[in-house]
Amino acid sequence: MLLLFWLCATLVFYTYVGYPCAIWVLARSNPTPLHIPTQSNTPSVSIVVAVYNERDRIERKLASLVRLDYPAERTQWVFASDGSTDGTNEILRVHPRVEFVECARGGKATALNAAVERATGEILVFTDARQELSPDSVTHLVRALSDPTVGTVSGDLVHRDPTTGAAQSIGLYWRYERFIRMNESTYFSGVGASGALYAIRRADFRALAPGTILDDFEIPMATIRIGRRIVFQAGALAIDELEPDLVGERRRKLRTLTGNFQSMARNRWLFSPWQNRVWWQFISHKVTRLVVPYALVGALIASCLLPAPIYRFFAASQIAFYVLGLTAIVSPLFRASKLASAAGLFVETNAAAVVALWRFIRGNASAVWVTRNDA
């Protein structure tokens, strides 16, 4: 039991503390700089957006694209609708700047593939309908892609000021995740991109397999496989609103985690250090997080069974933390507390990893996404 406790505790500590600290040290001591030509150029860009029932947000998205400082004559907007039924198609169909592609309901991957077929730009910029883009976002992405060693450039997802305790804890989690991504990029390469905004060269795009859930993982990692790297650009901003409660975050996290299992099952090369140039980052950032829920259970059981007082203290601390998190999940009053809301998000995230694995094993990994209005 002693060995079980320390193995489980070490895994949890490494995942959430050890790896972030290690990648920070490496980023400071051995960074990989971007090699950007002094003479700027403006390759043609296709902005690709897959949408589903986004009538309430699509006008705001279009307005943010109008404000981009990238030359309009070098920019194409391609919107693919995944069977929208709320009036989104009618708005896009008549917009003078939009190349509109209407698809039958089949999931985001199907819509993205159809949109890329219509795209003519040398650079593909993928973005979601819900986020507004900063005016210079595309310029930052294109500039980083001028380094021939770079295959994918991820933008920076930023959130408006939170209004609830839950939103604050979700924002804190994203700041933590952002810290890791920035340091991975500075050291050498990240292991995915923000689905809100990322860019690749048109020549590097490979059609997504039907039913793919995580385009923002599979498309960037495909550029890793051909010898390039993924970098993070803090200046390329996608501006979002935080989920107002833990329910919305649960739905998003469950989809993402289910997609992780799907992508890992489809791409076995990711687990080979001889084929995956970012194997250590992939294992430390992606894989260990999926194992943490079971390590937490192992640590709790072992600490309850070990007789020494220190382990009883560990057991009591874990139980108290989980009770606090569960209380925050079911009680709006407790969610007003930052600590309780953060505990609730931690419990939600790790429970979602278990549920996501069960869904994937049972074949319930649906690529068809829903909006808040559908849920």
Residue pairs with C-beta under 8 A, 6 or more apart in sequence:
1 302
1 305
1 306
2 302
2 306
4 298
4 299
4 301
4 302
5 298
5 299
5 302
5 303
5 306
5 311
5 314
7 295
7 298
8 295
8 296
8 298
8 299
8 302
9 295
9 299
11 288
11 291
11 292
11 295
12 292
12 295
12 296
12 299
14 284
14 288
15 284
15 288
15 289
15 291
15 292
16 292
19 180
19 284
19 285
19 288
20 176
20 179
20 180
20 183
22 284
23 180
23 183
23 184
23 187
23 281
23 284
24 179
24 183
26 183
26 187
27 182
27 183
27 184
27 186
27 187
30 187
31 186
31 187
32 186
32 187
32 188
32 189
32 229
34 144
34 147
34 150
34 231
35 147
35 148
35 149
36 143
36 144
36 146
36 147
37 146
40 143
40 146
41 146
42 70
42 71
42 74
42 142
43 74
43 121
43 122
43 123
43 142
44 74
44 75
44 76
44 120
44 121
44 122
44 123
45 70
45 74
45 75
45 76
45 121
45 122
45 123
45 124
45 125
45 138
45 142
45 199
46 75
46 76
46 77
46 78
46 116
46 119
46 120
46 121
46 123
46 124
46 125
46 202
47 65
47 75
47 76
47 77
47 78
47 125
47 127
47 138
48 78
48 80
48 112
48 115
48 116
48 119
48 124
48 125
48 126
48 127
49 61
49 77
49 78
49 79
49 80
49 115
49 126
49 127
49 128
49 129
50 79
50 80
50 82
50 108
50 111
50 112
50 115
50 128
50 129
51 58
51 79
51 80
51 81
51 82
51 84
51 88
51 92
51 111
51 129
52 81
52 82
52 83
52 84
52 88
52 105
52 108
52 111
52 369
52 370
52 371
53 84
53 85
53 86
53 88
53 371
53 373
53 374
54 61
54 84
54 86
54 88
54 129
54 130
54 371
55 84
55 86
55 87
55 88
55 91
56 373
57 129
57 130
58 88
58 91
58 92
58 129
59 91
60 132
61 129
61 130
61 131
61 132
62 95
62 97
62 98
63 132
64 132
64 133
65 77
65 97
65 133
66 97
67 133
67 135
68 75
68 133
68 135
68 136
68 137
68 138
69 135
69 136
69 138
69 139
70 138
70 139
70 142
74 121
75 121
75 138
76 99
76 119
76 120
76 121
77 97
77 98
77 99
78 98
78 99
78 101
78 115
78 116
78 118
78 119
79 92
79 98
79 99
79 100
79 101
79 115
80 100
80 101
80 102
80 103
80 111
80 112
80 114
80 115
80 118
81 88
81 89
81 92
81 100
81 101
81 102
81 103
81 111
82 103
82 105
82 106
82 107
82 108
82 110
82 111
82 368
82 369
83 103
83 104
83 105
83 106
86 373
89 100
89 102
92 98
92 100
93 100
93 102
99 118
101 111
101 114
101 115
101 117
101 118
103 110
103 111
103 114
105 368
106 210
106 367
106 368
107 210
107 211
107 212
107 213
107 366
107 367
107 368
107 369
108 212
108 213
108 215
108 367
108 369
109 208
109 209
109 210
109 211
109 212
109 213
109 215
109 367
110 210
110 367
112 126
112 208
112 215
113 207
113 208
116 124
116 202
116 205
116 207
119 202
121 202
122 201
122 202
122 203
123 141
123 142
123 145
123 199
123 200
123 201
123 202
124 199
124 200
124 201
124 202
124 205
125 138
125 141
125 197
125 198
125 199
126 195
126 197
126 198
126 199
126 200
126 215
126 216
126 219
127 133
127 155
127 196
127 197
127 238
128 195
128 196
128 197
128 238
130 196
130 240
130 241
131 157
131 196
131 197
131 238
131 239
131 240
132 238
132 239
133 155
133 197
133 237
133 238
133 239
134 235
134 236
134 237
134 238
134 239
136 235
136 236
137 155
137 197
137 235
137 236
137 237
137 238
138 199
138 236
140 153
140 155
140 233
140 235
140 236
141 153
141 155
141 197
141 198
141 199
141 233
141 236
142 199
144 150
144 153
144 231
144 233
145 153
145 199
145 200
145 201
147 231
149 228
149 229
150 228
150 229
150 230
150 231
151 200
151 201
151 204
151 220
151 223
151 224
151 226
151 227
151 228
151 229
151 230
152 193
152 198
152 199
152 200
152 219
152 220
152 223
152 228
152 229
152 230
152 231
153 193
153 198
153 199
153 200
153 230
153 231
153 232
153 233
153 236
154 181
154 185
154 190
154 192
154 193
154 194
154 197
154 198
154 220
154 230
154 231
154 232
154 233
155 193
155 194
155 196
155 197
155 198
155 199
155 233
155 236
155 237
155 238
156 178
156 194
156 197
156 232
156 233
156 234
156 235
156 236
156 237
156 238
157 174
157 178
157 194
157 196
157 197
157 238
157 240
158 237
158 238
158 239
158 240
159 167
159 171
159 174
159 239
159 240
159 241
159 242
160 239
160 240
160 241
160 242
162 168
162 170
162 171
162 242
163 244
164 244
164 245
164 335
164 336
164 341
165 335
165 336
165 337
165 338
165 340
165 341
166 243
166 244
166 245
166 246
166 249
166 335
166 341
166 344
166 345
167 242
167 243
167 244
167 245
168 338
168 341
169 338
169 341
169 342
169 344
169 345
170 242
170 243
170 249
170 345
171 242
172 342
173 342
173 345
173 349
180 285
181 190
181 232
182 232
182 234
184 190
184 191
184 232
184 278
184 281
184 285
185 230
185 231
185 232
188 229
188 278
188 281
189 224
189 229
189 230
189 231
189 277
189 278
189 281
190 220
190 229
190 230
190 231
190 232
190 278
190 281
191 217
191 221
191 224
191 230
191 278
191 281
191 282
191 285
191 286
192 214
192 216
192 217
192 220
192 221
192 230
192 286
193 216
193 217
193 219
193 220
193 230
194 216
194 238
195 214
195 215
195 216
196 238
196 240
197 236
197 237
197 238
198 216
198 219
198 220
200 219
200 220
200 223
204 222
204 223
204 226
204 228
205 219
206 219
206 222
208 215
208 218
208 219
209 218
209 266
210 367
211 262
211 365
211 367
212 218
212 259
212 262
212 263
212 367
213 255
213 256
213 258
213 259
213 262
213 263
213 365
213 366
213 367
214 256
214 259
214 260
214 262
214 263
217 259
217 260
217 263
218 263
218 266
218 267
220 230
221 230
221 263
221 267
221 270
223 229
223 230
224 230
224 276
224 277
224 278
225 269
225 275
225 276
227 277
229 277
229 278
230 278
243 249
243 252
245 335
246 328
246 329
246 335
246 341
246 344
246 345
246 348
248 372
249 345
249 348
250 348
250 352
251 375
253 348
253 349
253 352
254 352
254 355
254 356
254 359
255 369
257 290
257 352
257 353
257 356
257 357
258 356
258 359
258 360
258 364
258 365
259 365
260 286
260 290
260 356
261 290
261 356
261 357
261 360
261 365
262 360
262 365
263 270
264 270
264 271
264 286
264 287
265 360
269 275
269 276
270 276
270 279
270 282
271 279
271 283
272 279
273 279
273 280
276 282
289 353
290 353
290 357
292 350
292 353
293 350
293 351
293 353
293 354
296 318
296 350
299 314
299 318
300 315
300 318
300 319
302 311
303 311
303 312
303 314
303 315
303 318
304 311
304 315
306 312
321 343
321 346
322 343
322 347
324 334
324 339
324 340
324 343
324 344
325 340
325 343
325 344
325 345
325 346
325 347
325 348
326 344
326 347
327 334
327 340
327 344
328 334
328 335
328 337
328 340
328 341
328 343
328 344
329 344
329 347
329 348
334 340
334 341
334 344
335 341
335 344
359 365
